[in-house]
Amino acid sequence: MPLDSNDKTEVILQGIPASEGIAYGRVFVFIQSEVEVPHYQVEPEKHIDEVARFDRALVLTRQQITGIQSEVEKNIGPEEARIFDAHLMVLEDQALITETIREFESTGLNVETCFNKISQRYIKAFAEIEDEYLRERASDIRDVAQRVLHNLLGQADNSLSKLADQRIVVANDISPSDSAGLDRSTAMAVVTDSGSKTSHAVIVARSMKVPAIVGMRDLTKRVRKGDWAIVDGYDGAVILNPSESTLFRYGKIREQKKSMEARLLDANREPAVTLDGKKVSLMANIEKVDEIKLVTDYNADGVGLFRTEYLYLDTARIPSESEQTIAYQKVAAALAPNPVIIRTLDLGGDKPMTGNPQLFPKENNPFMGFRAIRFCLEHKDIFKDQLRAILAASAHGKIMLMYPMISGAEELAQANALLEECKGELRKRGTAFDEKMVVGTMIEIPSAAMTADILAEKCGFFSIGTNDLIQYLIAIDRVNDRIAHLYEPTHPAVLRTIKHVIDEAHRKGIKVGVCGEMGGDPVLAPLLLGMGIDSLSMTPPLIPTVRYLVRAMKMSDAKKLATEALKLSDPKEIHALCLKFYRERMTAE
């Protein structure tokens, strides 16, 4: 129910913090409407004209997106402008275009209907993907599809660029095109009912240093245009009709946060060394070659996870061996002598290539299905192209390789055997590569964790993928809203499993890192370090906070924290213990 305009009682609503900062101002409720698609038969003699009309709409859409991209590059920056590369790729997706024309030729229905049907199929495929980043790509396709439909129908689309004054933008969701219209001089904050931390609106908000909150569920139905609100991008809270005391408190909080941010930036220029002299390796998780700058900007010690499947998902075809070699080589050369850990293809099941449906049959349970190393071992030609590309790139920097979703020693042995075949093939070609390239495996399946001692004898390092490991250990689908609250990184089973993996790895003389979400959580990072983790890899913007915390703590205290946490049985009690440790050091002068 909307709030009564005469009711000035303070109301606090909770969402998911997505971009840090605090804003106070009036609300602007941004309502987008879906395109109403007409449905009719096209006369046979007009079929050529109908296809030509479709072509014109695609050209116009490309011109519009290119224009938006130019404006974003001029007003925000080149990194943010690259958001729209994905949109342009959608327009170049021959599978999408060909399927639309094929649908038109077989049904004779107007091209809007055909295009809408095919694009909705693509949107559904991406929306069902488990990976949050990839799931957000559904919004790219949806945004482009809406723009194409608007152009086919001769309609103007909505825009956020026409805000008359400073406002807090509240919407059900904000498309990438709409987010491009955000102006830092008028958009004070961005709050959405849906969306995620990886949505384009959030990326733009972060780049503009504008607070953002997602997952508010029904805020658009509870507020009216002109309502006053505070947006707390740190804790994910929206306070409607804030009282004088709340306004005063948030004024103080804003001053404290600005001071803290300055301290974090200062600390990020320094090495990640604890007060008792222990060096901690802080690495970056990246998906694309153009994220090299983020790795260097945030002073990371290298790349702890390069997700290679994005090279495959940005196109409707399998990238060639040479294309992959160039991509891996660019990252390795740019970051040398720091290491770059390249994860082999984690594709299939929950991350299908929509342009190659024959490779990915529909599954009832894709999260535990035909994906990652299972897909690669069956499609050896695709896998060997990638292995040869990684090997060839290893001559240009310090590349390390790791396999995803290994369940046991047999899969690891099969993957390594193919790697040896690829080495032999490159030697015959006369292609140089690092003969001593270190090969490791991810630990994200309970069976791999339980046989860590066996796996450690056959590889050079472990990287714990906590996201999957947690959901497999405690049977929690972390993207299911009904049970997401049961997803607990501090569950004793999770901590004991991680400790077991660490101990077995060290006993066999290999290092172990964490590249899942736990690694970038500053509340949990000390616990992981105290248990013996050798490196933490995370999204680059999280590095300053974790680095600051490392420099504010003693490793001996982190070990005590881990010892105490491993004795406890209640996940919430363990989290409270870690939170106390975190707050004591983050607030210390």
Summary of the structure (lengths in Angstrom):
residues: 589
radius of gyration: 25.2
end to end distance: 45.4
largest distance: 81.3
contacts: 2024
relative contact order: 0.09
helix: 52%
strand: 14%
